[in-house]
Amino acid sequence: MNRKKTACAQRLNASHVVEAELDHLDWATKQPAQRMLDARYWRRRVLAVKCGFDLTELQVMRLEKILQRLGHPAE
């Protein structure tokens, strides 16, 4: 039971990490492309957030918009 509370608390505390990452990804994907930071790089970063965290509906929608901006439909 203690483990369950700890896992829930970690997800709750990670919410600010997800929001910060989404803010950064949203800003970064609107910038002019650089050779090393192309759409594939940003797509991997977006998908890493999508796979690594439990996301709210709003966060999923933000990720899908970013993926669409990168030129590929959300998966």
PDB file of N, CA, C and O in Angstrom:
ATOM      1  N   MET A   1       0.827  -1.183   0.000  1.00  0.00           N
ATOM      2  CA  MET A   1       0.000   0.000   0.000  1.00  0.00           C
ATOM      3  C   MET A   1       0.875   1.252   0.000  1.00  0.00           C
ATOM      4  O   MET A   1       0.555   2.237  -0.665  1.00  0.00           O
ATOM      5  N   ASN A   2       1.955   1.213   0.731  1.00  0.00           N
ATOM      6  CA  ASN A   2       2.868   2.349   0.751  1.00  0.00           C
ATOM      7  C   ASN A   2       3.481   2.588  -0.624  1.00  0.00           C
ATOM      8  O   ASN A   2       3.672   3.734  -1.029  1.00  0.00           O
ATOM      9  N   ARG A   3       3.792   1.505  -1.344  1.00  0.00           N
ATOM     10  CA  ARG A   3       4.340   1.637  -2.695  1.00  0.00           C
ATOM     11  C   ARG A   3       3.353   2.321  -3.627  1.00  0.00           C
ATOM     12  O   ARG A   3       3.732   3.135  -4.469  1.00  0.00           O
ATOM     13  N   LYS A   4       2.080   1.976  -3.462  1.00  0.00           N
ATOM     14  CA  LYS A   4       1.050   2.558  -4.312  1.00  0.00           C
ATOM     15  C   LYS A   4       0.975   4.066  -4.096  1.00  0.00           C
ATOM     16  O   LYS A   4       0.883   4.822  -5.064  1.00  0.00           O
ATOM     17  N   LYS A   5       1.012   4.508  -2.860  1.00  0.00           N
ATOM     18  CA  LYS A   5       0.983   5.938  -2.565  1.00  0.00           C
ATOM     19  C   LYS A   5       2.221   6.631  -3.121  1.00  0.00           C
ATOM     20  O   LYS A   5       2.122   7.739  -3.647  1.00  0.00           O
ATOM     21  N   THR A   6       3.367   6.003  -3.013  1.00  0.00           N
ATOM     22  CA  THR A   6       4.605   6.595  -3.517  1.00  0.00           C
ATOM     23  C   THR A   6       4.552   6.748  -5.028  1.00  0.00           C
ATOM     24  O   THR A   6       4.935   7.797  -5.547  1.00  0.00           O
ATOM     25  N   ALA A   7       4.093   5.744  -5.742  1.00  0.00           N
ATOM     26  CA  ALA A   7       4.003   5.814  -7.195  1.00  0.00           C
ATOM     27  C   ALA A   7       3.047   6.913  -7.617  1.00  0.00           C
ATOM     28  O   ALA A   7       3.330   7.650  -8.561  1.00  0.00           O
ATOM     29  N   CYS A   8       1.934   7.031  -6.941  1.00  0.00           N
ATOM     30  CA  CYS A   8       0.964   8.070  -7.255  1.00  0.00           C
ATOM     31  C   CYS A   8       1.567   9.448  -6.989  1.00  0.00           C
ATOM     32  O   CYS A   8       1.395  10.368  -7.788  1.00  0.00           O
ATOM     33  N   ALA A   9       2.261   9.585  -5.887  1.00  0.00           N
ATOM     34  CA  ALA A   9       2.888  10.859  -5.550  1.00  0.00           C
ATOM     35  C   ALA A   9       3.947  11.231  -6.582  1.00  0.00           C
ATOM     36  O   ALA A   9       4.080  12.407  -6.922  1.00  0.00           O
ATOM     37  N   GLN A  10       4.690  10.275  -7.081  1.00  0.00           N
ATOM     38  CA  GLN A  10       5.699  10.554  -8.090  1.00  0.00           C
ATOM     39  C   GLN A  10       5.060  11.033  -9.381  1.00  0.00           C
ATOM     40  O   GLN A  10       5.564  11.968 -10.004  1.00  0.00           O
ATOM     41  N   ARG A  11       3.976  10.421  -9.790  1.00  0.00           N
ATOM     42  CA  ARG A  11       3.283  10.874 -10.995  1.00  0.00           C
ATOM     43  C   ARG A  11       2.753  12.281 -10.813  1.00  0.00           C
ATOM     44  O   ARG A  11       2.857  13.109 -11.718  1.00  0.00           O
ATOM     45  N   LEU A  12       2.192  12.557  -9.663  1.00  0.00           N
ATOM     46  CA  LEU A  12       1.661  13.880  -9.397  1.00  0.00           C
ATOM     47  C   LEU A  12       2.775  14.919  -9.416  1.00  0.00           C
ATOM     48  O   LEU A  12       2.622  15.990 -10.002  1.00  0.00           O
ATOM     49  N   ASN A  13       3.889  14.602  -8.778  1.00  0.00           N
ATOM     50  CA  ASN A  13       5.012  15.525  -8.754  1.00  0.00           C
ATOM     51  C   ASN A  13       5.665  15.673 -10.119  1.00  0.00           C
ATOM     52  O   ASN A  13       6.298  16.696 -10.380  1.00  0.00           O
ATOM     53  N   ALA A  14       5.534  14.697 -10.986  1.00  0.00           N
ATOM     54  CA  ALA A  14       6.121  14.763 -12.316  1.00  0.00           C
ATOM     55  C   ALA A  14       5.316  15.649 -13.252  1.00  0.00           C
ATOM     56  O   ALA A  14       5.783  15.968 -14.346  1.00  0.00           O
ATOM     57  N   SER A  15       4.140  16.046 -12.855  1.00  0.00           N
ATOM     58  CA  SER A  15       3.299  16.879 -13.708  1.00  0.00           C
ATOM     59  C   SER A  15       4.010  18.167 -14.102  1.00  0.00           C
ATOM     60  O   SER A  15       3.902  18.603 -15.248  1.00  0.00           O
ATOM     61  N   HIS A  16       4.731  18.780 -13.174  1.00  0.00           N
ATOM     62  CA  HIS A  16       5.440  20.016 -13.509  1.00  0.00           C
ATOM     63  C   HIS A  16       6.578  19.756 -14.490  1.00  0.00           C
ATOM     64  O   HIS A  16       6.936  20.637 -15.272  1.00  0.00           O
ATOM     65  N   VAL A  17       7.151  18.549 -14.456  1.00  0.00           N
ATOM     66  CA  VAL A  17       8.199  18.186 -15.402  1.00  0.00           C
ATOM     67  C   VAL A  17       7.602  18.082 -16.801  1.00  0.00           C
ATOM     68  O   VAL A  17       8.177  18.587 -17.766  1.00  0.00           O
ATOM     69  N   VAL A  18       6.454  17.430 -16.908  1.00  0.00           N
ATOM     70  CA  VAL A  18       5.780  17.286 -18.197  1.00  0.00           C
ATOM     71  C   VAL A  18       5.407  18.656 -18.747  1.00  0.00           C
ATOM     72  O   VAL A  18       5.631  18.928 -19.927  1.00  0.00           O
ATOM     73  N   GLU A  19       4.847  19.512 -17.919  1.00  0.00           N
ATOM     74  CA  GLU A  19       4.459  20.846 -18.384  1.00  0.00           C
ATOM     75  C   GLU A  19       5.667  21.648 -18.862  1.00  0.00           C
ATOM     76  O   GLU A  19       5.600  22.321 -19.890  1.00  0.00           O
ATOM     77  N   ALA A  20       6.760  21.576 -18.125  1.00  0.00           N
ATOM     78  CA  ALA A  20       7.976  22.287 -18.534  1.00  0.00           C
ATOM     79  C   ALA A  20       8.501  21.741 -19.861  1.00  0.00           C
ATOM     80  O   ALA A  20       8.917  22.507 -20.730  1.00  0.00           O
ATOM     81  N   GLU A  21       8.480  20.422 -20.015  1.00  0.00           N
ATOM     82  CA  GLU A  21       8.956  19.809 -21.260  1.00  0.00           C
ATOM     83  C   GLU A  21       8.040  20.188 -22.425  1.00  0.00           C
ATOM     84  O   GLU A  21       8.519  20.481 -23.520  1.00  0.00           O
ATOM     85  N   LEU A  22       6.739  20.182 -22.197  1.00  0.00           N
ATOM     86  CA  LEU A  22       5.801  20.577 -23.262  1.00  0.00           C
ATOM     87  C   LEU A  22       6.000  22.036 -23.654  1.00  0.00           C
ATOM     88  O   LEU A  22       5.973  22.366 -24.839  1.00  0.00           O
ATOM     89  N   ASP A  23       6.199  22.905 -22.680  1.00  0.00           N
ATOM     90  CA  ASP A  23       6.453  24.315 -22.984  1.00  0.00           C
ATOM     91  C   ASP A  23       7.708  24.460 -23.841  1.00  0.00           C
ATOM     92  O   ASP A  23       7.719  25.196 -24.828  1.00  0.00           O
ATOM     93  N   HIS A  24       8.763  23.747 -23.449  1.00  0.00           N
ATOM     94  CA  HIS A  24      10.011  23.816 -24.205  1.00  0.00           C
ATOM     95  C   HIS A  24       9.833  23.268 -25.619  1.00  0.00           C
ATOM     96  O   HIS A  24      10.269  23.891 -26.587  1.00  0.00           O
ATOM     97  N   LEU A  25       9.191  22.100 -25.740  1.00  0.00           N
ATOM     98  CA  LEU A  25       8.994  21.503 -27.052  1.00  0.00           C
ATOM     99  C   LEU A  25       8.123  22.380 -27.942  1.00  0.00           C
ATOM    100  O   LEU A  25       8.378  22.500 -29.141  1.00  0.00           O
ATOM    101  N   ASP A  26       7.109  22.984 -27.364  1.00  0.00           N
ATOM    102  CA  ASP A  26       6.237  23.878 -28.128  1.00  0.00           C
ATOM    103  C   ASP A  26       7.046  25.049 -28.668  1.00  0.00           C
ATOM    104  O   ASP A  26       6.936  25.391 -29.846  1.00  0.00           O
ATOM    105  N   TRP A  27       7.858  25.666 -27.814  1.00  0.00           N
ATOM    106  CA  TRP A  27       8.690  26.790 -28.236  1.00  0.00           C
ATOM    107  C   TRP A  27       9.729  26.343 -29.266  1.00  0.00           C
ATOM    108  O   TRP A  27       9.885  26.974 -30.312  1.00  0.00           O
ATOM    109  N   ALA A  28      10.431  25.261 -28.966  1.00  0.00           N
ATOM    110  CA  ALA A  28      11.538  24.821 -29.810  1.00  0.00           C
ATOM    111  C   ALA A  28      11.084  24.423 -31.211  1.00  0.00           C
ATOM    112  O   ALA A  28      11.792  24.678 -32.185  1.00  0.00           O
ATOM    113  N   THR A  29       9.922  23.807 -31.323  1.00  0.00           N
ATOM    114  CA  THR A  29       9.461  23.357 -32.639  1.00  0.00           C
ATOM    115  C   THR A  29       8.925  24.501 -33.484  1.00  0.00           C
ATOM    116  O   THR A  29       8.631  24.312 -34.665  1.00  0.00           O
ATOM    117  N   LYS A  30       8.794  25.675 -32.903  1.00  0.00           N
ATOM    118  CA  LYS A  30       8.391  26.855 -33.670  1.00  0.00           C
ATOM    119  C   LYS A  30       9.598  27.640 -34.181  1.00  0.00           C
ATOM    120  O   LYS A  30       9.437  28.572 -34.968  1.00  0.00           O
ATOM    121  N   GLN A  31      10.797  27.277 -33.746  1.00  0.00           N
ATOM    122  CA  GLN A  31      12.019  27.955 -34.150  1.00  0.00           C
ATOM    123  C   GLN A  31      12.498  27.420 -35.495  1.00  0.00           C
ATOM    124  O   GLN A  31      12.150  26.302 -35.878  1.00  0.00           O
ATOM    125  N   PRO A  32      13.295  28.214 -36.215  1.00  0.00           N
ATOM    126  CA  PRO A  32      13.857  27.716 -37.478  1.00  0.00           C
ATOM    127  C   PRO A  32      14.679  26.445 -37.242  1.00  0.00           C
ATOM    128  O   PRO A  32      15.384  26.329 -36.239  1.00  0.00           O
ATOM    129  N   ALA A  33      14.581  25.517 -38.157  1.00  0.00           N
ATOM    130  CA  ALA A  33      15.285  24.235 -38.023  1.00  0.00           C
ATOM    131  C   ALA A  33      16.791  24.437 -38.126  1.00  0.00           C
ATOM    132  O   ALA A  33      17.273  25.271 -38.893  1.00  0.00           O
ATOM    133  N   GLN A  34      17.510  23.670 -37.351  1.00  0.00           N
ATOM    134  CA  GLN A  34      18.964  23.638 -37.411  1.00  0.00           C
ATOM    135  C   GLN A  34      19.369  22.253 -37.883  1.00  0.00           C
ATOM    136  O   GLN A  34      18.593  21.302 -37.792  1.00  0.00           O
ATOM    137  N   ARG A  35      20.573  22.150 -38.381  1.00  0.00           N
ATOM    138  CA  ARG A  35      21.019  20.873 -38.932  1.00  0.00           C
ATOM    139  C   ARG A  35      20.918  19.738 -37.916  1.00  0.00           C
ATOM    140  O   ARG A  35      20.395  18.669 -38.231  1.00  0.00           O
ATOM    141  N   MET A  36      21.414  19.961 -36.706  1.00  0.00           N
ATOM    142  CA  MET A  36      21.408  18.895 -35.708  1.00  0.00           C
ATOM    143  C   MET A  36      20.050  18.698 -35.044  1.00  0.00           C
ATOM    144  O   MET A  36      19.764  17.616 -34.531  1.00  0.00           O
ATOM    145  N   LEU A  37      19.227  19.711 -35.049  1.00  0.00           N
ATOM    146  CA  LEU A  37      17.932  19.647 -34.357  1.00  0.00           C
ATOM    147  C   LEU A  37      16.803  19.673 -35.384  1.00  0.00           C
ATOM    148  O   LEU A  37      16.007  20.612 -35.425  1.00  0.00           O
ATOM    149  N   ASP A  38      16.747  18.647 -36.199  1.00  0.00           N
ATOM    150  CA  ASP A  38      15.730  18.578 -37.231  1.00  0.00           C
ATOM    151  C   ASP A  38      14.429  17.991 -36.682  1.00  0.00           C
ATOM    152  O   ASP A  38      14.324  17.704 -35.490  1.00  0.00           O
ATOM    153  N   ALA A  39      13.456  17.818 -37.547  1.00  0.00           N
ATOM    154  CA  ALA A  39      12.135  17.323 -37.132  1.00  0.00           C
ATOM    155  C   ALA A  39      12.213  15.937 -36.509  1.00  0.00           C
ATOM    156  O   ALA A  39      11.459  15.636 -35.583  1.00  0.00           O
ATOM    157  N   ARG A  40      13.120  15.081 -37.003  1.00  0.00           N
ATOM    158  CA  ARG A  40      13.244  13.734 -36.414  1.00  0.00           C
ATOM    159  C   ARG A  40      13.689  13.812 -34.963  1.00  0.00           C
ATOM    160  O   ARG A  40      13.185  13.073 -34.117  1.00  0.00           O
ATOM    161  N   TYR A  41      14.630  14.701 -34.669  1.00  0.00           N
ATOM    162  CA  TYR A  41      15.094  14.875 -33.285  1.00  0.00           C
ATOM    163  C   TYR A  41      13.944  15.293 -32.385  1.00  0.00           C
ATOM    164  O   TYR A  41      13.738  14.709 -31.321  1.00  0.00           O
ATOM    165  N   TRP A  42      13.188  16.311 -32.814  1.00  0.00           N
ATOM    166  CA  TRP A  42      12.092  16.813 -31.982  1.00  0.00           C
ATOM    167  C   TRP A  42      10.984  15.789 -31.855  1.00  0.00           C
ATOM    168  O   TRP A  42      10.351  15.688 -30.804  1.00  0.00           O
ATOM    169  N   ARG A  43      10.736  15.022 -32.922  1.00  0.00           N
ATOM    170  CA  ARG A  43       9.717  13.982 -32.855  1.00  0.00           C
ATOM    171  C   ARG A  43      10.100  12.927 -31.808  1.00  0.00           C
ATOM    172  O   ARG A  43       9.248  12.464 -31.049  1.00  0.00           O
ATOM    173  N   ARG A  44      11.389  12.549 -31.772  1.00  0.00           N
ATOM    174  CA  ARG A  44      11.844  11.597 -30.748  1.00  0.00           C
ATOM    175  C   ARG A  44      11.650  12.166 -29.354  1.00  0.00           C
ATOM    176  O   ARG A  44      11.244  11.444 -28.443  1.00  0.00           O
ATOM    177  N   ARG A  45      11.932  13.445 -29.173  1.00  0.00           N
ATOM    178  CA  ARG A  45      11.764  14.072 -27.860  1.00  0.00           C
ATOM    179  C   ARG A  45      10.293  14.075 -27.451  1.00  0.00           C
ATOM    180  O   ARG A  45       9.962  13.785 -26.302  1.00  0.00           O
ATOM    181  N   VAL A  46       9.417  14.403 -28.396  1.00  0.00           N
ATOM    182  CA  VAL A  46       7.978  14.429 -28.109  1.00  0.00           C
ATOM    183  C   VAL A  46       7.485  13.032 -27.754  1.00  0.00           C
ATOM    184  O   VAL A  46       6.749  12.861 -26.782  1.00  0.00           O
ATOM    185  N   LEU A  47       7.883  12.041 -28.529  1.00  0.00           N
ATOM    186  CA  LEU A  47       7.434  10.675 -28.274  1.00  0.00           C
ATOM    187  C   LEU A  47       7.996  10.131 -26.966  1.00  0.00           C
ATOM    188  O   LEU A  47       7.357   9.302 -26.319  1.00  0.00           O
ATOM    189  N   ALA A  48       9.179  10.584 -26.572  1.00  0.00           N
ATOM    190  CA  ALA A  48       9.742  10.163 -25.288  1.00  0.00           C
ATOM    191  C   ALA A  48       8.880  10.663 -24.135  1.00  0.00           C
ATOM    192  O   ALA A  48       8.686   9.949 -23.152  1.00  0.00           O
ATOM    193  N   VAL A  49       8.363  11.878 -24.247  1.00  0.00           N
ATOM    194  CA  VAL A  49       7.462  12.402 -23.218  1.00  0.00           C
ATOM    195  C   VAL A  49       6.167  11.604 -23.231  1.00  0.00           C
ATOM    196  O   VAL A  49       5.638  11.240 -22.181  1.00  0.00           O
ATOM    197  N   LYS A  50       5.669  11.338 -24.422  1.00  0.00           N
ATOM    198  CA  LYS A  50       4.405  10.603 -24.554  1.00  0.00           C
ATOM    199  C   LYS A  50       4.501   9.216 -23.944  1.00  0.00           C
ATOM    200  O   LYS A  50       3.551   8.748 -23.315  1.00  0.00           O
ATOM    201  N   CYS A  51       5.637   8.553 -24.124  1.00  0.00           N
ATOM    202  CA  CYS A  51       5.807   7.190 -23.612  1.00  0.00           C
ATOM    203  C   CYS A  51       6.254   7.150 -22.158  1.00  0.00           C
ATOM    204  O   CYS A  51       6.020   6.156 -21.470  1.00  0.00           O
ATOM    205  N   GLY A  52       6.885   8.201 -21.684  1.00  0.00           N
ATOM    206  CA  GLY A  52       7.500   8.164 -20.366  1.00  0.00           C
ATOM    207  C   GLY A  52       6.634   8.634 -19.218  1.00  0.00           C
ATOM    208  O   GLY A  52       7.003   8.450 -18.058  1.00  0.00           O
ATOM    209  N   PHE A  53       5.495   9.236 -19.507  1.00  0.00           N
ATOM    210  CA  PHE A  53       4.664   9.797 -18.450  1.00  0.00           C
ATOM    211  C   PHE A  53       3.199   9.454 -18.673  1.00  0.00           C
ATOM    212  O   PHE A  53       2.766   9.207 -19.798  1.00  0.00           O
ATOM    213  N   ASP A  54       2.444   9.443 -17.578  1.00  0.00           N
ATOM    214  CA  ASP A  54       0.990   9.383 -17.672  1.00  0.00           C
ATOM    215  C   ASP A  54       0.521  10.803 -17.941  1.00  0.00           C
ATOM    216  O   ASP A  54       0.745  11.698 -17.126  1.00  0.00           O
ATOM    217  N   LEU A  55      -0.124  11.011 -19.068  1.00  0.00           N
ATOM    218  CA  LEU A  55      -0.501  12.359 -19.489  1.00  0.00           C
ATOM    219  C   LEU A  55      -1.991  12.597 -19.332  1.00  0.00           C
ATOM    220  O   LEU A  55      -2.804  11.676 -19.420  1.00  0.00           O
ATOM    221  N   THR A  56      -2.328  13.857 -19.096  1.00  0.00           N
ATOM    222  CA  THR A  56      -3.727  14.257 -19.075  1.00  0.00           C
ATOM    223  C   THR A  56      -4.210  14.399 -20.516  1.00  0.00           C
ATOM    224  O   THR A  56      -3.409  14.388 -21.451  1.00  0.00           O
ATOM    225  N   GLU A  57      -5.502  14.529 -20.684  1.00  0.00           N
ATOM    226  CA  GLU A  57      -6.073  14.724 -22.025  1.00  0.00           C
ATOM    227  C   GLU A  57      -5.510  15.988 -22.674  1.00  0.00           C
ATOM    228  O   GLU A  57      -5.189  15.990 -23.862  1.00  0.00           O
ATOM    229  N   LEU A  58      -5.395  17.050 -21.899  1.00  0.00           N
ATOM    230  CA  LEU A  58      -4.870  18.311 -22.425  1.00  0.00           C
ATOM    231  C   LEU A  58      -3.415  18.152 -22.867  1.00  0.00           C
ATOM    232  O   LEU A  58      -3.020  18.682 -23.905  1.00  0.00           O
ATOM    233  N   GLN A  59      -2.627  17.431 -22.091  1.00  0.00           N
ATOM    234  CA  GLN A  59      -1.231  17.210 -22.450  1.00  0.00           C
ATOM    235  C   GLN A  59      -1.116  16.375 -23.720  1.00  0.00           C
ATOM    236  O   GLN A  59      -0.250  16.633 -24.555  1.00  0.00           O
ATOM    237  N   VAL A  60      -1.973  15.389 -23.868  1.00  0.00           N
ATOM    238  CA  VAL A  60      -1.981  14.571 -25.091  1.00  0.00           C
ATOM    239  C   VAL A  60      -2.325  15.444 -26.293  1.00  0.00           C
ATOM    240  O   VAL A  60      -1.713  15.305 -27.352  1.00  0.00           O
ATOM    241  N   MET A  61      -3.285  16.328 -26.143  1.00  0.00           N
ATOM    242  CA  MET A  61      -3.665  17.228 -27.236  1.00  0.00           C
ATOM    243  C   MET A  61      -2.503  18.144 -27.611  1.00  0.00           C
ATOM    244  O   MET A  61      -2.254  18.379 -28.793  1.00  0.00           O
ATOM    245  N   ARG A  62      -1.787  18.663 -26.606  1.00  0.00           N
ATOM    246  CA  ARG A  62      -0.626  19.517 -26.883  1.00  0.00           C
ATOM    247  C   ARG A  62       0.450  18.748 -27.640  1.00  0.00           C
ATOM    248  O   ARG A  62       1.050  19.271 -28.579  1.00  0.00           O
ATOM    249  N   LEU A  63       0.692  17.500 -27.226  1.00  0.00           N
ATOM    250  CA  LEU A  63       1.686  16.674 -27.921  1.00  0.00           C
ATOM    251  C   LEU A  63       1.279  16.411 -29.364  1.00  0.00           C
ATOM    252  O   LEU A  63       2.119  16.452 -30.263  1.00  0.00           O
ATOM    253  N   GLU A  64       0.001  16.143 -29.591  1.00  0.00           N
ATOM    254  CA  GLU A  64      -0.472  15.888 -30.944  1.00  0.00           C
ATOM    255  C   GLU A  64      -0.303  17.114 -31.829  1.00  0.00           C
ATOM    256  O   GLU A  64       0.050  16.983 -33.001  1.00  0.00           O
ATOM    257  N   LYS A  65      -0.549  18.300 -31.289  1.00  0.00           N
ATOM    258  CA  LYS A  65      -0.353  19.530 -32.058  1.00  0.00           C
ATOM    259  C   LYS A  65       1.113  19.720 -32.434  1.00  0.00           C
ATOM    260  O   LYS A  65       1.430  20.128 -33.552  1.00  0.00           O
ATOM    261  N   ILE A  66       1.995  19.423 -31.495  1.00  0.00           N
ATOM    262  CA  ILE A  66       3.424  19.542 -31.770  1.00  0.00           C
ATOM    263  C   ILE A  66       3.837  18.557 -32.857  1.00  0.00           C
ATOM    264  O   ILE A  66       4.580  18.915 -33.771  1.00  0.00           O
ATOM    265  N   LEU A  67       3.357  17.313 -32.761  1.00  0.00           N
ATOM    266  CA  LEU A  67       3.673  16.313 -33.772  1.00  0.00           C
ATOM    267  C   LEU A  67       3.155  16.734 -35.152  1.00  0.00           C
ATOM    268  O   LEU A  67       3.834  16.535 -36.159  1.00  0.00           O
ATOM    269  N   GLN A  68       1.974  17.305 -35.194  1.00  0.00           N
ATOM    270  CA  GLN A  68       1.425  17.775 -36.469  1.00  0.00           C
ATOM    271  C   GLN A  68       2.277  18.905 -37.034  1.00  0.00           C
ATOM    272  O   GLN A  68       2.491  18.973 -38.244  1.00  0.00           O
ATOM    273  N   ARG A  69       2.759  19.785 -36.176  1.00  0.00           N
ATOM    274  CA  ARG A  69       3.623  20.884 -36.610  1.00  0.00           C
ATOM    275  C   ARG A  69       4.914  20.343 -37.219  1.00  0.00           C
ATOM    276  O   ARG A  69       5.491  20.947 -38.123  1.00  0.00           O
ATOM    277  N   LEU A  70       5.355  19.194 -36.708  1.00  0.00           N
ATOM    278  CA  LEU A  70       6.587  18.591 -37.226  1.00  0.00           C
ATOM    279  C   LEU A  70       6.370  17.875 -38.559  1.00  0.00           C
ATOM    280  O   LEU A  70       7.321  17.387 -39.169  1.00  0.00           O
ATOM    281  N   GLY A  71       5.133  17.816 -39.002  1.00  0.00           N
ATOM    282  CA  GLY A  71       4.861  17.280 -40.329  1.00  0.00           C
ATOM    283  C   GLY A  71       4.430  15.841 -40.383  1.00  0.00           C
ATOM    284  O   GLY A  71       4.306  15.274 -41.468  1.00  0.00           O
ATOM    285  N   HIS A  72       4.194  15.228 -39.224  1.00  0.00           N
ATOM    286  CA  HIS A  72       3.741  13.845 -39.189  1.00  0.00           C
ATOM    287  C   HIS A  72       2.530  13.764 -38.284  1.00  0.00           C
ATOM    288  O   HIS A  72       2.496  14.398 -37.229  1.00  0.00           O
ATOM    289  N   PRO A  73       1.543  12.994 -38.684  1.00  0.00           N
ATOM    290  CA  PRO A  73       0.362  12.858 -37.824  1.00  0.00           C
ATOM    291  C   PRO A  73       0.699  12.176 -36.505  1.00  0.00           C
ATOM    292  O   PRO A  73       1.622  11.365 -36.431  1.00  0.00           O
ATOM    293  N   ALA A  74      -0.053  12.511 -35.474  1.00  0.00           N
ATOM    294  CA  ALA A  74       0.151  11.883 -34.157  1.00  0.00           C
ATOM    295  C   ALA A  74      -0.139  10.402 -34.254  1.00  0.00           C
ATOM    296  O   ALA A  74      -1.032   9.979 -34.988  1.00  0.00           O
ATOM    297  N   GLU A  75       0.627   9.610 -33.502  1.00  0.00           N
ATOM    298  CA  GLU A  75       0.428   8.161 -33.522  1.00  0.00           C
ATOM    299  C   GLU A  75      -0.469   7.738 -32.399  1.00  0.00           C
ATOM    300  O   GLU A  75      -0.754   6.550 -32.251  1.00  0.00           O
TER     301      GLU A  75
END
